[in-house]
Amino acid sequence: MTEKGLPAPGLRYENVESAAIDLLRFPMAVLVVVNHSCPSLVPMSEADFPLLSGEGIFTYISCLIAYVIGRVAVPTFFMISGYLFFRNIPLFNARSFAKKMKGRLRTRIIPYVLWNILPFGICLLYATIGMIYNNGNPESIPDNLRHATFWGIIWDINIWGDNTNFFGLPTPNCAPYNAPLWFMRDLIVSMALSPLVYLIVRRLPFTGLAFLFASMYLHLWPFVPGLGAYAMFYYTLGAYFAIRRKSIVAFAIRFKVPVLILAIVLALFCAWFNGAGTPTGEAVFPFFQLFAVFSFFLIAAEAVKRGHRPFRSLIPACFFLYALHAAPLFAYRGWPAKIINQFYIYLFGTSSPAAQAITFFLTATTTIIFCLGVYVILHRTLPRVARVLTGRRR
């Protein structure tokens, strides 16, 4: 793109957009790992230590990176998914919808099911061996393993929180067995509702998007596992650009200055209030995420302009990293990121801000390296298995 925001010679907005999306995939997966590697933090707004202290600097910067910037990854994925589902469809009808869903069966649904069933099976085997080795009492197997159903494993076996919506009805958090894959579950539901999304975008685009954002922001949505206003809003927003034949990059460039300024200012503000972890932060955070998503597209488009391209070999590894880093493979002992974190806490402790910073950095870095290493080994030794687990077509 040129300084005036136009594509550079030889580049079209469509090409820039495709390259930007591919460029975003791996950093977004990394941000998810960073978010899940961060220790619990005291909101600076409630802290009894000053900002310009070791503890204050660590807390504020860690929150900014993990709890603020790190939580832009999921809405970005939702928006990209909505855009890609409807892109290059000249006429959306039952036939084109069925074709799209058939493709997503292999690239999304089958990997999603496997990444829940396999960890559950491993944990059940681990617990069963422990039961036999110890006392043979089936009561020693955790309840979530003994009483699990197939539907629960892939949908809502994990339920926590005492949230309520605007009407006072309970809206707890829920997730499948591999908890971070709630994103994939909600995405699959959003894709299944693509005909409704298409009607909204074609007939009531601004009203529909405003309603979804208001439902998300004001907590108007009822508790329906897999169907949330958060996923539906960003998926529909991405669909809007594809269905209306508009460029996300062109839109972001058009409003470049206010988008970047608001994203930066709101990020710094939200970091003081622990992201969305306090009432004040929660009230502001949805606006930050919206501006930040478009900021990510701006940054990626600028990188494309400067000649940066993603490593193609990393693209299929993105979902593998996302799915493995917090997969509960070791029963009650935890998941890769947790075990790695416990190892570094044992080495460095948490008695000082420096030790906490080192542990946080090394946990995220080692987890990423470990997951990518497992992917490389699997890809080289069992390429067909790797393709199935990552949803690759070939």
C-alpha positions as CSV (number, residue, x, y, z in Angstrom):
1,M,0.0,0.0,0.0
2,T,1.1,3.5,-0.6
3,E,1.3,6.3,1.9
4,K,-2.2,7.4,0.9
5,G,-3.6,4.0,1.9
6,L,-3.8,2.5,-1.6
7,P,-2.4,-0.9,-2.5
8,A,1.2,-0.8,-3.6
9,P,2.0,-1.7,-7.3
10,G,1.2,-5.3,-8.0
11,L,-1.0,-5.6,-4.9
12,R,-4.8,-5.5,-4.7
13,Y,-6.8,-5.1,-1.5
14,E,-7.9,-8.8,-1.9
15,N,-4.3,-9.9,-2.0
16,V,-3.3,-7.7,0.9
17,E,-6.2,-9.0,2.9
18,S,-5.4,-12.7,2.3
19,A,-1.8,-12.2,3.1
20,A,-2.7,-10.2,6.2
21,I,-5.0,-12.9,7.4
22,D,-2.3,-15.5,7.0
23,L,0.2,-13.3,8.7
24,L,-2.1,-12.9,11.7
25,R,-2.8,-16.6,12.3
26,F,0.4,-17.5,14.2
27,P,0.7,-14.3,16.3
28,M,-2.9,-14.7,17.4
29,A,-2.2,-18.3,18.5
30,V,0.9,-17.1,20.4
31,L,-1.2,-14.4,22.1
32,V,-3.6,-17.1,23.4
33,V,-0.7,-19.0,24.9
34,V,0.6,-15.8,26.5
35,N,-2.8,-15.1,27.9
36,H,-3.0,-18.6,29.5
37,S,0.6,-18.4,30.7
38,C,0.1,-15.3,32.8
39,P,-0.2,-15.6,36.6
40,S,-3.1,-14.1,38.4
41,L,-2.6,-10.4,38.9
42,V,-3.9,-7.9,41.3
43,P,-5.6,-5.0,39.4
44,M,-3.5,-1.9,39.6
45,S,-6.6,0.0,40.5
46,E,-6.8,-2.0,43.7
47,A,-3.1,-2.6,44.4
48,D,-1.4,-1.5,47.6
49,F,1.9,-0.9,45.8
50,P,2.8,2.0,43.4
51,L,3.0,1.7,39.7
52,L,6.7,2.8,39.7
53,S,7.8,-0.2,41.7
54,G,9.1,-3.6,40.7
55,E,5.7,-5.2,41.5
56,G,3.8,-2.4,39.9
57,I,5.8,-2.4,36.6
58,F,5.5,-6.2,36.4
59,T,1.8,-6.2,37.1
60,Y,0.9,-3.4,34.7
61,I,3.1,-4.7,31.8
62,S,2.0,-8.3,32.2
63,C,-1.7,-7.3,32.3
64,L,-1.2,-5.1,29.2
65,I,0.4,-8.0,27.3
66,A,-1.6,-11.0,28.5
67,Y,-5.0,-9.8,29.7
68,V,-5.5,-6.8,27.3
69,I,-3.6,-7.4,24.0
70,G,-3.7,-11.2,24.5
71,R,-7.5,-11.2,24.6
72,V,-7.8,-9.6,21.1
73,A,-6.8,-12.9,19.5
74,V,-10.2,-14.7,19.9
75,P,-12.4,-12.0,18.4
76,T,-9.9,-11.6,15.6
77,F,-10.2,-15.4,14.9
78,F,-14.0,-15.1,14.9
79,M,-14.0,-12.1,12.5
80,I,-11.6,-13.8,10.1
81,S,-13.7,-17.0,10.2
82,G,-16.9,-15.1,9.3
83,Y,-15.1,-13.3,6.5
84,L,-13.6,-16.4,5.0
85,F,-16.9,-18.4,5.2
86,F,-18.6,-15.9,2.9
87,R,-15.7,-14.8,0.8
88,N,-15.8,-15.9,-2.9
89,I,-19.4,-17.0,-2.8
90,P,-21.2,-15.3,-5.7
91,L,-24.6,-16.6,-4.6
92,F,-25.3,-17.8,-1.1
93,N,-28.0,-20.6,-1.2
94,A,-28.5,-24.0,0.2
95,R,-26.1,-25.6,-2.2
96,S,-23.2,-23.2,-1.4
97,F,-23.9,-23.4,2.3
98,A,-23.8,-27.2,2.2
99,K,-20.6,-27.1,0.2
100,K,-19.0,-24.8,2.8
101,M,-20.1,-26.9,5.7
102,K,-18.8,-30.0,4.1
103,G,-15.4,-28.4,3.8
104,R,-15.6,-27.3,7.4
105,L,-16.4,-30.8,8.5
106,R,-12.8,-31.8,7.8
107,T,-11.1,-28.6,8.7
108,R,-13.0,-27.6,11.8
109,I,-15.5,-30.1,13.2
110,I,-13.5,-33.4,13.1
111,P,-10.3,-31.8,14.6
112,Y,-12.5,-30.2,17.3
113,V,-14.1,-33.5,18.3
114,L,-10.7,-35.3,18.3
115,W,-9.0,-32.7,20.4
116,N,-11.6,-33.2,23.1
117,I,-12.0,-37.0,22.9
118,L,-8.3,-37.8,22.8
119,P,-7.3,-35.9,25.9
120,F,-10.4,-37.3,27.7
121,G,-9.3,-40.8,26.7
122,I,-5.8,-40.2,27.8
123,C,-6.9,-38.8,31.2
124,L,-9.4,-41.7,31.7
125,L,-6.6,-44.2,31.0
126,Y,-4.2,-42.5,33.3
127,A,-6.8,-42.4,36.1
128,T,-7.8,-46.0,35.6
129,I,-4.2,-47.2,35.8
130,G,-3.8,-45.2,39.0
131,M,-7.0,-46.7,40.4
132,I,-5.7,-50.3,39.6
133,Y,-2.3,-49.6,41.0
134,N,-3.5,-48.0,44.2
135,N,-6.6,-49.6,45.6
136,G,-8.9,-50.6,42.8
137,N,-11.7,-48.3,44.1
138,P,-13.5,-46.7,41.1
139,E,-14.4,-43.8,43.4
140,S,-10.8,-42.7,43.1
141,I,-11.5,-41.7,39.4
142,P,-12.5,-38.1,39.3
143,D,-16.3,-37.5,38.8
144,N,-15.8,-35.5,35.6
145,L,-14.2,-38.7,34.1
146,R,-16.5,-41.3,35.6
147,H,-19.8,-39.6,34.8
148,A,-18.9,-37.9,31.5
149,T,-21.1,-38.3,28.4
150,F,-20.0,-37.9,24.8
151,W,-22.0,-34.7,24.5
152,G,-20.6,-33.3,27.6
153,I,-17.0,-34.0,26.6
154,I,-17.3,-32.1,23.3
155,W,-19.7,-29.4,24.5
156,D,-20.1,-28.3,28.1
157,I,-18.5,-30.6,30.7
158,N,-16.7,-27.7,32.3
159,I,-19.0,-25.2,33.9
160,W,-17.9,-22.4,36.3
161,G,-18.6,-18.9,37.4
162,D,-21.7,-17.3,38.9
163,N,-22.4,-14.7,36.2
164,T,-25.9,-13.4,35.5
165,N,-27.2,-11.6,32.5
166,F,-29.1,-8.3,32.4
167,F,-32.3,-10.0,33.5
168,G,-30.7,-11.7,36.5
169,L,-30.7,-15.2,34.8
170,P,-27.6,-17.3,35.4
171,T,-25.0,-17.3,32.5
172,P,-22.1,-19.3,33.8
173,N,-19.0,-20.0,31.7
174,C,-18.9,-23.4,30.1
175,A,-16.5,-25.3,27.8
176,P,-15.8,-28.7,26.4
177,Y,-13.2,-31.0,28.0
178,N,-10.4,-29.2,26.3
179,A,-11.5,-25.9,27.7
180,P,-9.8,-23.4,25.3
181,L,-11.7,-25.0,22.5
182,W,-14.9,-23.3,23.6
183,F,-13.9,-20.9,20.8
184,M,-14.1,-23.7,18.2
185,R,-17.5,-24.9,19.6
186,D,-18.9,-21.4,19.3
187,L,-17.4,-21.0,15.9
188,I,-19.0,-24.2,14.7
189,V,-22.4,-23.0,15.9
190,S,-21.9,-19.6,14.2
191,M,-21.1,-21.4,11.0
192,A,-24.2,-23.6,11.3
193,L,-26.2,-20.3,11.7
194,S,-24.6,-18.8,8.6
195,P,-28.0,-18.6,6.7
196,L,-29.3,-16.5,9.5
197,V,-26.2,-14.4,9.5
198,Y,-26.5,-13.9,5.7
199,L,-30.1,-12.7,6.1
200,I,-29.1,-10.3,8.9
201,V,-26.3,-8.8,6.8
202,R,-28.4,-8.5,3.6
203,R,-31.5,-7.0,5.2
204,L,-30.6,-5.4,8.5
205,P,-26.8,-5.1,8.6
206,F,-26.4,-2.1,10.9
207,T,-29.4,-3.0,13.1
208,G,-28.3,-6.6,13.4
209,L,-24.7,-5.8,14.3
210,A,-25.8,-3.1,16.7
211,F,-28.2,-5.6,18.4
212,L,-25.5,-8.2,18.7
213,F,-23.0,-5.7,20.1
214,A,-25.6,-4.5,22.6
215,S,-26.5,-8.0,23.6
216,M,-22.8,-8.7,24.2
217,Y,-22.1,-5.5,26.0
218,L,-25.2,-5.3,28.2
219,H,-25.3,-9.1,28.8
220,L,-28.8,-9.5,27.3
221,W,-28.0,-12.9,25.9
222,P,-29.5,-16.1,27.6
223,F,-27.3,-19.0,28.6
224,V,-27.1,-21.3,25.6
225,P,-23.8,-23.3,25.5
226,G,-22.2,-22.8,22.1
227,L,-24.4,-19.9,21.1
228,G,-23.1,-16.6,22.5
229,A,-23.4,-13.0,21.5
230,Y,-19.6,-12.6,21.6
231,A,-19.0,-15.1,18.9
232,M,-22.0,-14.1,16.8
233,F,-21.1,-10.5,16.8
234,Y,-17.5,-10.9,15.5
235,Y,-18.5,-13.7,13.2
236,T,-21.3,-11.5,11.7
237,L,-18.9,-8.5,11.5
238,G,-16.5,-10.5,9.4
239,A,-19.4,-11.9,7.3
240,Y,-20.6,-8.3,6.7
241,F,-17.3,-7.4,4.9
242,A,-17.4,-10.5,2.8
243,I,-21.1,-10.4,1.9
244,R,-21.1,-6.7,1.1
245,R,-17.9,-7.1,-0.9
246,K,-16.0,-4.7,1.3
247,S,-12.4,-4.8,2.3
248,I,-11.5,-5.0,6.0
249,V,-8.1,-3.5,5.3
250,A,-9.6,-0.6,3.2
251,F,-12.1,0.1,6.0
252,A,-9.3,0.1,8.7
253,I,-7.1,2.4,6.6
254,R,-9.9,4.8,6.1
255,F,-10.3,5.2,9.8
256,K,-6.6,4.5,10.6
257,V,-5.9,7.5,12.9
258,P,-8.9,7.2,15.3
259,V,-8.7,3.4,15.3
260,L,-5.1,3.3,16.4
261,I,-5.4,6.2,18.9
262,L,-8.4,4.7,20.5
263,A,-6.9,1.2,20.6
264,I,-3.8,2.4,22.3
265,V,-5.5,4.7,24.8
266,L,-8.1,2.1,25.7
267,A,-5.4,-0.6,26.0
268,L,-3.4,1.5,28.5
269,F,-6.6,2.3,30.4
270,C,-7.8,-1.3,30.6
271,A,-4.4,-2.5,31.7
272,W,-4.9,-0.4,34.9
273,F,-8.2,-2.2,35.5
274,N,-6.9,-5.7,34.9
275,G,-8.4,-6.0,31.4
276,A,-12.0,-7.0,31.9
277,G,-11.3,-8.2,35.4
278,T,-12.9,-5.3,37.2
279,P,-16.3,-3.6,36.7
280,T,-14.6,-0.5,35.2
281,G,-12.4,-2.6,32.9
282,E,-15.4,-4.7,31.9
283,A,-17.3,-1.6,30.9
284,V,-14.5,-0.4,28.6
285,F,-12.9,-3.6,27.4
286,P,-15.4,-4.5,24.6
287,F,-14.8,-1.1,22.9
288,F,-11.0,-1.7,23.1
289,Q,-11.3,-5.2,21.5
290,L,-13.3,-3.8,18.6
291,F,-10.8,-1.1,17.8
292,A,-7.9,-3.5,18.5
293,V,-9.1,-6.0,16.0
294,F,-9.0,-3.5,13.2
295,S,-5.6,-2.3,14.5
296,F,-4.3,-5.8,14.1
297,F,-5.4,-5.8,10.4
298,L,-3.7,-2.4,9.9
299,I,-0.5,-3.7,11.4
300,A,-0.6,-6.9,9.3
301,A,-1.4,-5.0,6.1
302,E,1.6,-2.7,6.8
303,A,3.8,-5.7,7.2
304,V,2.5,-7.1,3.9
305,K,3.3,-3.8,2.3
306,R,6.9,-4.0,3.6
307,G,7.2,-7.5,2.0
308,H,6.6,-9.7,5.0
309,R,4.9,-13.0,4.4
310,P,4.0,-15.8,6.8
311,F,5.9,-19.0,7.0
312,R,3.5,-21.4,5.2
313,S,4.7,-24.2,7.4
314,L,3.5,-22.4,10.5
315,I,-0.1,-21.9,9.3
316,P,-1.3,-25.5,10.0
317,A,0.7,-25.5,13.3
318,C,-1.4,-22.6,14.6
319,F,-4.4,-24.7,15.5
320,F,-2.2,-27.4,16.8
321,L,-0.5,-24.9,19.2
322,Y,-3.9,-23.6,20.2
323,A,-5.4,-27.0,20.9
324,L,-2.4,-28.6,22.6
325,H,-1.0,-25.9,24.9
326,A,-3.9,-26.3,27.4
327,A,-5.2,-29.7,26.6
328,P,-5.8,-31.6,29.9
329,L,-3.6,-34.5,29.1
330,F,-2.4,-35.3,32.6
331,A,-5.7,-35.5,34.6
332,Y,-5.6,-33.4,37.7
333,R,-1.9,-32.7,37.2
334,G,-2.7,-30.3,34.5
335,W,-1.9,-29.3,30.9
336,P,1.4,-28.6,29.1
337,A,1.4,-24.8,29.9
338,K,0.5,-25.5,33.6
339,I,3.2,-28.1,34.1
340,I,5.8,-26.0,32.4
341,N,4.8,-23.1,34.6
342,Q,5.0,-25.2,37.8
343,F,8.5,-26.3,36.7
344,Y,9.7,-22.7,36.4
345,I,8.1,-21.7,39.6
346,Y,10.0,-24.5,41.3
347,L,13.3,-23.1,39.8
348,F,12.8,-19.4,40.2
349,G,10.0,-19.0,42.7
350,T,7.6,-16.1,42.8
351,S,9.1,-14.1,45.7
352,S,10.2,-11.1,43.5
353,P,8.9,-9.3,40.4
354,A,12.0,-10.4,38.5
355,A,11.3,-14.0,39.3
356,Q,7.7,-13.7,38.3
357,A,8.6,-12.0,35.0
358,I,11.2,-14.7,34.2
359,T,8.7,-17.4,35.0
360,F,5.9,-15.8,32.9
361,F,8.2,-15.3,29.9
362,L,9.8,-18.7,30.0
363,T,6.4,-20.5,30.5
364,A,5.0,-18.9,27.4
365,T,8.1,-19.4,25.3
366,T,8.8,-23.0,26.4
367,T,5.1,-23.9,25.9
368,I,5.2,-22.6,22.3
369,I,8.5,-24.3,21.5
370,F,7.2,-27.6,23.1
371,C,3.9,-27.6,21.1
372,L,5.6,-26.7,17.8
373,G,8.2,-29.4,18.5
374,V,5.5,-32.0,19.0
375,Y,3.8,-30.8,15.8
376,V,7.0,-31.1,13.8
377,I,7.7,-34.6,15.1
378,L,4.1,-35.7,14.4
379,H,4.2,-34.1,10.9
380,R,7.4,-35.9,10.0
381,T,6.6,-39.3,11.5
382,L,2.8,-39.5,11.1
383,P,1.9,-36.9,8.5
384,R,-1.7,-38.3,8.0
385,V,-2.4,-38.0,11.7
386,A,-1.0,-34.5,11.7
387,R,-3.3,-33.5,8.8
388,V,-6.4,-34.9,10.6
389,L,-5.6,-33.2,13.9
390,T,-5.0,-29.9,12.2
391,G,-7.8,-30.1,9.6
392,R,-5.4,-29.8,6.7
393,R,-6.9,-30.7,3.3
394,R,-3.6,-32.1,2.0
